[in-house]
Amino acid sequence: MVSLFLKRVTIIGLAGAVAIVILYNVGLVDRCPFRQIDVVNDLKKYQITKDPELCANLNERIIALNNECGTEMEVNDCG
């Protein structure tokens, strides 16, 4: 039988996760850090693969991130 403490911890954890997802989708949570992490992860993939399509896509995302979030990430040289 599952203890009462474990049930409460599970319910609180699920409620917190649901609250974060709702706040993120409504726009009350700043999305810029998440977008920046996503771009950095894709930059690592690009450095391994050197895929020109990925480079062009990354440059577009970096420019949008810089404009919308005020970051100063450098654009890749795809040539």
C-alpha positions in Angstrom: 0.0 0.0 0.0 1.3 3.4 -0.9 1.9 5.7 2.0 0.0 8.9 2.5 3.2 10.9 2.3 4.0 9.5 -1.1 0.5 10.2 -2.4 0.8 13.8 -1.3 4.2 14.3 -2.8 3.0 12.9 -6.1 -0.1 15.1 -6.2 1.9 18.2 -5.3 4.5 17.4 -8.0 1.9 16.8 -10.7 0.0 20.0 -9.7 3.2 21.9 -10.0 4.1 20.5 -13.4 0.6 21.3 -14.7 0.8 24.8 -13.3 4.2 25.4 -15.1 2.9 24.1 -18.4 -0.2 26.3 -18.1 1.8 29.4 -17.2 4.2 28.7 -20.0 1.5 28.3 -22.6 -0.3 31.4 -21.4 2.9 33.4 -21.7 3.3 34.3 -18.1 6.7 32.5 -17.9 9.6 34.0 -19.9 10.3 31.7 -22.9 13.6 33.3 -23.9 15.8 31.1 -21.7 14.1 28.0 -23.0 14.5 29.1 -26.6 18.2 30.0 -26.0 18.9 26.5 -24.6 17.2 25.0 -27.6 19.3 27.1 -30.0 22.6 26.2 -28.1 21.7 22.5 -28.3 21.1 22.8 -32.0 24.4 24.7 -32.4 26.2 21.7 -30.9 24.5 19.4 -33.4 25.5 21.7 -36.2 29.1 21.7 -35.1 29.1 17.9 -35.4 27.1 17.5 -38.6 28.0 20.8 -40.5 24.6 20.5 -42.2 23.9 23.6 -44.3 20.1 23.4 -43.9 20.5 23.3 -40.2 22.9 26.3 -40.3 20.4 28.4 -42.3 17.6 27.4 -39.9 19.8 28.2 -36.9 20.7 31.6 -38.3 17.0 32.5 -38.7 16.3 31.4 -35.1 19.3 33.2 -33.7 18.2 36.5 -35.4 14.7 36.1 -34.1 16.0 35.3 -30.6 18.3 38.3 -30.7 15.5 40.6 -31.8 12.8 39.3 -29.4 14.8 38.6 -26.3 17.7 41.0 -26.5 20.4 38.4 -26.6 23.6 38.9 -28.5 24.3 35.5 -30.0 26.5 35.5 -33.1 25.2 34.2 -36.4 27.0 31.3 -38.0 29.0 31.4 -41.2 27.3 28.8 -43.3 29.8 29.0 -46.2 
